[in-house]
């Protein structure tokens, strides 16, 4: 199945594989600062060593001492490589430590039920079907969301957490990779349009989640992934793409990654033989 990716630039308001854990209350609260201090001390020492080696190489080249110059330049290169690798390691340590402090929990069943019922009622209105057909639409919606999240997990090659809250903000799923948290929202479309109130609701949620992380003083980045499961004709899907490119979104401080998935294709992959 071909998945469409629409990446909206941040200026126009554009959207992980370790499992987030609850903070360990037995951990030394100064451990994170101790790790960071050691990393910065090594960086300073390495930078000074690099400058000394560079100065020595310049002097030896000026005096025509080519063999010592080559050795000093090689040593400066390896020191520079060490500095880069050490900085990368420190960033991973900080991200790992911060991920353990993220406050997340499973969304309450009442909240999940409320969200699903709202979506199904909107589908009922758009399709013009009777109330007694709501159970069938409810089943289709649940299947569509499940298959879409399976496909995203397959594409990203990372485990995802379903129906969780970051702080007090609920998302259909999240992916966590190093210092990036991707918040996923799934929507089932039967018409080539996404309601503006739904877009605004999703953007408010990601802004609130970003605020929650800032209040926790965590240096993690957020991204919003909007997964649109469609049951449209080719012309309608093209119209939807055009709408997503031209639609004006409200300002948001994060990137948005928009994925289009065809419901029939998902069923062929994961359900039917």
C-alpha positions in Angstrom: 0.0 0.0 0.0 1.3 3.5 -0.8 1.1 5.9 2.0 0.8 9.6 1.2 2.9 12.0 3.3 2.0 15.7 3.4 4.6 17.7 5.4 3.4 21.2 6.2 6.2 23.7 6.9 6.3 25.2 10.4 5.8 28.7 9.1 2.4 27.6 7.7 2.0 25.4 10.8 3.1 22.0 10.0 3.5 17.0 12.6 9.4 7.2 19.4 11.1 4.0 20.3 11.7 3.8 23.9 8.8 3.3 26.3 8.2 6.3 28.6 8.3 5.3 32.2 7.1 7.0 35.4 9.8 8.7 37.4 11.8 6.5 39.7 11.3 8.0 43.2 14.3 6.2 44.5 16.7 7.9 42.0 19.1 10.5 43.3 17.5 13.8 42.2 21.0 15.3 41.6 22.1 12.4 39.3 20.9 14.2 36.2 22.9 17.4 37.1 26.0 15.3 38.0 25.9 13.6 34.6 25.6 16.9 32.8 28.4 18.6 34.7 30.8 15.7 33.9 29.9 16.0 30.3 30.5 19.7 30.1 33.8 19.3 32.0 35.0 16.8 29.4 33.9 19.1 26.6 35.9 22.0 28.0 39.0 19.9 28.5 38.6 18.5 25.0 38.2 22.0 23.5 41.3 23.3 25.3 43.3 20.2 24.1 42.1 20.8 20.5 43.1 24.5 20.6 46.6 23.6 22.0 47.1 20.9 19.4 45.9 23.3 16.7 48.3 26.0 17.9 51.2 23.5 18.0 50.4 22.4 14.4 50.4 26.0 13.2 53.8 26.6 14.8 55.4 23.4 13.5 54.1 24.1 9.9 55.5 27.6 10.1 58.9 26.2 11.2 58.8 23.6 8.5 58.6 20.7 10.9 56.3 18.5 8.8 56.4 15.2 10.6 55.4 16.8 14.0 52.8 18.9 12.2 51.1 15.9 10.6 51.0 14.1 14.0 49.6 17.2 15.7 46.9 17.7 13.0 45.9 14.0 13.3 45.7 14.3 17.1 43.6 17.5 16.7 41.2 15.6 14.4 40.8 12.7 16.9 40.2 15.2 19.7 37.5 17.0 17.6 35.8 13.6 16.9 35.9 12.8 20.6 34.2 16.1 21.4 31.4 15.5 18.8 30.8 12.0 20.0 30.8 13.1 23.7 28.2 15.8 23.0 26.0 13.3 21.2 26.3 10.9 24.1 25.4 13.6 26.6 22.3 14.6 24.5 21.1 11.0 24.6 21.7 10.8 28.4 19.7 13.9 29.0 16.9 12.8 26.7 16.8 9.4 28.4 16.7 11.0 31.8 14.0 13.5 30.8 11.8 10.8 29.3 11.7 9.0 32.6 10.2 12.2 34.1 7.4 12.6 31.6 4.0 12.4 33.3 1.8 10.2 31.2 -1.0 7.8 32.0 -3.6 5.8 30.1 -6.6 7.9 29.1 -9.7 7.2 31.1 -12.3 4.9 29.4 -15.0 7.5 29.8 -12.8 10.0 27.8 -12.1 7.5 25.1 -15.7 6.6 24.8 -16.7 10.2 24.6 -14.2 10.9 21.8 -15.3 7.9 19.8 -19.0 8.7 20.1 -18.4 12.3 19.0 -16.6 11.1 15.9 -19.2 8.4 15.1 -22.1 10.9 15.4 -20.3 13.2 13.0 -19.9 10.3 10.5 -23.6 9.5 10.9 -24.5 13.1 10.1 -22.2 13.3 7.0 -23.4 9.9 5.6 -27.1 10.7 6.4 -27.7 7.3 7.9 -30.2 6.4 10.7 -29.4 6.2 14.3 -29.8 2.4 14.3 -26.7 2.2 12.0 -24.5 3.8 14.6 -23.2 0.4 16.0 -21.9 -0.5 12.5 -20.2 2.9 12.1 -18.8 2.5 15.6 -17.3 -0.8 14.7 -15.9 0.5 11.5 -14.3 3.5 13.2 -12.7 1.4 15.9 -11.3 -0.9 13.2 -10.0 2.0 11.1 -8.2 3.5 14.1 -6.6 0.2 15.1 -5.4 -0.6 11.6 -4.1 3.0 11.1 -2.0 2.8 14.2 -0.7 -0.6 13.2 0.4 0.8 9.9 2.1 3.8 11.5 3.9 1.5 13.9 5.0 -0.6 10.9 6.2 2.5 9.0 8.0 4.1 11.9 9.4 0.7 13.0 8.9 1.7 16.7 6.4 0.7 19.4 3.7 3.2 20.1 1.6 3.8 23.2 -2.1 4.0 22.5 -4.6 6.4 24.2 -2.4 8.1 26.7 -2.2 11.5 28.3 0.8 13.7 28.4 0.1 15.6 31.6 -3.6 16.2 31.2 -3.7 16.1 27.4 -5.1 13.0 25.7 -3.8 11.7 22.4 -4.8 8.7 20.3 -1.2 7.5 20.5 2.4 8.7 21.0 5.8 7.6 19.7 8.9 8.3 21.7 12.4 8.4 20.1 15.3 10.0 22.0 14.4 13.6 22.6 11.3 13.7 20.3 7.7 12.8 21.3 5.3 12.4 18.4 1.7 12.9 19.4 -0.7 11.0 17.0 -4.3 11.9 16.3 -6.4 9.7 14.0 -9.5 10.8 12.0 -11.8 8.8 9.7 -12.9 10.8 6.7 -15.8 10.0 4.4 -15.7 13.4 2.7 -12.7 15.3 1.4 -12.5 17.7 4.2 -11.3 18.0 7.8 -13.5 20.1 10.1 -11.9 23.4 11.1 -13.1 22.9 14.7 -11.3 19.5 14.8 -8.1 21.0 13.5 -8.3 23.8 16.1 -9.0 21.2 18.8 -5.9 19.2 17.8 -3.7 22.3 17.7 -4.9 23.3 21.2 -4.0 19.9 22.5 -0.5 20.0 21.2 0.1 23.5 22.4 -1.1 22.4 25.9 1.1 19.4 25.8 4.1 21.6 24.9 3.2 23.8 27.9 3.0 20.8 30.1 6.5 19.7 29.2 7.8 23.2 29.7 6.3 23.3 33.2 8.0 20.0 33.9 11.3 21.6 32.8 12.0 18.8 30.3 14.1 19.4 27.2 12.0 17.2 24.9 10.6 18.2 21.5 7.0 17.6 20.3 5.6 16.8 16.9 2.0 16.3 15.9 1.1 13.5 13.5 -2.3 13.7 11.9 -3.4 10.3 10.5 -6.3 10.5 8.1 -8.0 7.2 7.3 -10.0 7.8 4.1 -12.8 6.1 2.2 -12.7 8.4 -0.8 -12.6 8.2 -4.6 -9.4 9.2 -6.4 -10.8 12.6 -7.3 -12.0 13.2 -3.7 -8.6 12.2 -2.3 -6.9 14.7 -4.7 -9.3 17.4 -3.5 -8.4 16.5 0.1 -4.7 16.9 -0.6 -5.3 20.3 -2.1 -7.3 21.3 0.9 -4.6 20.2 3.3 -2.0 22.2 1.4 -4.0 25.4 1.2 -5.9 25.3 4.5 -4.9 28.0 6.9 -4.1 26.5 10.3 -3.9 28.4 13.5 -0.4 29.2 14.7 1.3 26.4 16.6 4.9 26.0 17.8 5.3 22.4 16.5 5.7 20.6 13.2 2.7 18.6 11.8 3.2 15.4 9.8 0.0 14.5 7.8 -0.4 10.9 6.7 -3.2 9.7 4.4 -4.2 6.0 4.6 -6.9 4.2 2.6 -9.2 2.2 4.7 -9.8 -0.5 2.1 -6.1 -1.0 1.6 -5.5 -1.3 5.3 -8.1 -4.0 5.5 -6.4 -5.9 2.7 -3.1 -5.7 4.5 -4.1 -6.6 8.0 -7.5 -8.4 7.8 -8.4 -10.1 4.6 -6.3 -12.8 2.8 
